[in-house]
Amino acid sequence: MKVSKIDVLNKIFSRSFRGYACDEVDAFLQDAAQSLGELAEAREALEARVAVLEEALGEHKSREATLRDTLMTTQRMMDDMKANAQKEAQLIIDAANQKAEVMLNQTHQRLAQLHGDISELKKQRTQFEIKLRSILDAHLRMLEADKEEQEKLDDAESKLKFLTKAGA
């Protein structure tokens, strides 16, 4: 049973011959009522304070939940951005590798072509040298034949001069 300040103040005890002193009981009841009143007021103040604090706690929990959701969303976004950046980096690397492979293949083809061109030029040089030697040999033979013919002509001319001098 809950007893209030008013209950204590309005309580009337029955009187008996050997009962308690009325003034003492009344004074005690007055003090008890006063204490109950103060306790009730303190309790109301504490309940009001608890209500305010519970409301603040609810707001803080709501903010915490919002912050947690925001952090989780931010973390997911960061993870997605990181994954996208890694994918993009891998695509760039793959494209660079493909381009390097193409360039390397082209370089190998160009090198093979240059080797072929060099071989062809060596063949042409050899053929040119052979033809030039052949021409030079032919001209040398012609010069030698011409020299022999010139010597024969000179020999015939000197014989002719001798005969012309002897016959004159």
Secondary structure as UniProt FT lines:
FT   HELIX           5..10
FT   TURN            17..18
FT   HELIX           22..167
//
